Amino acid sequence: MTQINYYTPEGLDKLKKELHELKTVERPKISQQIAEARDKGDLSENAEYDAAKEAQGLLEARISKMETAIANARVVDESRMDTSKAYILSKVTIKNLGNGQELTYQLVAENEANLAEKKISVDSPIGKGLLGKELGEVAEIDVPAGKVKFEIVGISR
């Protein structure tokens, strides 16, 4: 089953640039390391060669994963977003009913999540708990510290 990932135009562009960097800079760098290690002789006892081949495998796996993510990416048209409920790319203002603190987060795809930018993944416990909720609704969310109740006090684009 193919998982569709939703992105902002900026998020998808960032992902494409990172993939380009991996293919055009990192891949040749690792190939060069393998060639240099191969030139040092016996491959059966060459730790540098083994390390370079392992790094190559990890890089290729990462490239493959990113290519799949881009192939299954959909850009969300924010101008057509419904603000009656919390969906991906919605900016949701929540009030913690335990301490009264209000916070605003944007719900984004996992690859775009960045807490410093107040962007949380829709796959995180809080993101999952907020999805589909309406203004005024209370979401009871399991977090590592226990259950927390959040009231939805604002939804915007």
C-alpha positions in Angstrom: 0.0 0.0 0.0 1.4 3.4 -1.0 1.4 6.1 1.6 0.6 9.5 0.3 2.5 12.3 2.0 1.1 15.9 2.0 3.6 18.8 1.8 3.7 22.6 1.6 5.3 23.8 -1.6 8.4 24.8 0.5 8.6 21.4 2.3 8.5 19.5 -1.0 11.1 21.8 -2.5 13.4 21.3 0.5 13.0 17.5 0.1 13.9 17.7 -3.6 17.0 19.8 -2.8 18.2 17.4 -0.2 17.8 14.5 -2.6 19.7 16.4 -5.3 22.5 17.0 -2.7 22.7 13.3 -1.8 22.9 12.3 -5.4 25.3 14.9 -6.7 27.6 15.4 -3.7 27.4 12.6 -1.3 27.1 9.7 -3.7 30.3 10.7 -5.7 32.1 11.3 -2.4 31.4 7.8 -1.1 32.3 6.3 -4.5 35.7 8.0 -4.2 36.2 6.6 -0.7 35.5 3.1 -2.0 37.9 3.5 -4.9 40.6 4.8 -2.5 40.1 2.0 -0.1 40.1 -0.6 -2.9 43.5 0.7 -4.1 45.0 -0.1 -0.7 45.0 -3.8 -1.4 43.4 -6.9 0.2 39.7 -6.2 0.6 39.1 -9.0 3.1 41.0 -7.1 5.8 40.3 -3.6 4.7 38.2 -1.8 7.3 38.1 1.4 5.3 36.6 -0.5 2.4 34.0 -2.1 4.6 33.1 1.2 6.2 32.8 2.9 2.9 30.6 0.1 1.5 28.4 0.3 4.5 28.1 4.1 4.2 27.2 3.6 0.5 24.4 1.1 1.5 22.9 3.5 4.0 23.1 6.4 1.5 21.4 4.4 -1.2 18.6 3.4 1.2 18.1 7.0 2.2 18.0 8.1 -1.4 15.5 5.4 -2.2 13.3 6.4 0.7 13.4 10.0 -0.4 12.6 9.2 -4.0 9.5 7.2 -2.8 8.4 10.0 -0.6 8.7 12.5 -3.5 6.9 10.1 -5.9 4.0 9.9 -3.4 4.0 13.5 -2.4 1.0 15.8 -2.9 1.2 19.5 -2.4 -1.7 20.9 -0.5 -3.4 24.1 -1.9 -3.7 26.1 1.2 -6.2 28.5 -0.4 -8.7 25.7 -0.7 -8.3 24.4 2.9 -11.3 23.9 5.1 -10.8 25.6 8.5 -13.8 24.1 10.2 -11.6 21.1 11.3 -8.0 20.5 12.0 -6.3 18.9 9.0 -2.8 18.7 7.7 -1.3 22.2 7.2 -3.9 23.7 9.6 -2.6 26.0 12.2 -4.3 24.9 15.4 -4.3 26.9 18.6 -4.8 24.7 21.6 -5.4 25.3 25.3 -3.9 22.9 27.8 -6.8 22.4 30.2 -4.4 21.3 32.9 -2.3 24.5 33.1 -4.2 26.9 30.9 -1.3 27.5 28.5 -2.2 28.2 24.9 0.1 27.1 22.0 -0.3 27.3 18.2 1.1 24.5 16.0 0.9 23.8 12.3 0.1 20.2 11.5 2.6 18.9 8.9 4.0 15.8 7.3 6.6 14.0 9.3 9.4 15.2 7.1 8.5 18.8 7.7 8.1 18.5 11.5 10.2 21.0 13.4 9.3 21.9 16.9 11.4 25.1 16.9 9.2 26.3 14.0 6.1 25.1 15.8 5.4 22.5 13.2 4.3 19.1 14.5 3.8 15.9 12.6 0.4 14.5 12.0 1.9 11.2 12.9 2.9 12.3 16.4 0.6 11.6 19.4 -0.5 15.2 19.6 -0.9 15.6 15.8 -3.0 12.4 15.6 -5.1 13.6 18.5 -5.8 17.0 16.9 -6.7 15.7 13.4 -10.3 16.1 12.5 -11.2 18.0 15.7 -13.4 21.1 15.4 -13.2 24.5 17.1 -14.3 24.1 20.8 -13.7 20.4 20.8 -11.6 18.8 23.5 -8.9 16.3 22.5 -7.7 13.9 25.2 -4.2 12.8 24.1 -1.9 10.2 25.5 1.6 11.7 25.9 4.6 10.2 27.8 3.6 12.1 30.9 0.0 10.7 30.8 -3.3 11.9 29.4 -3.5 15.6 28.6 -6.7 17.5 27.5 -6.4 20.2 24.9 -9.3 22.4 23.8 -9.2 23.6 20.2 -9.5 27.4 20.5 -8.5 28.3 16.9 -8.0 26.8 13.5 -6.6 28.7 10.5 -4.5 28.3 7.4 
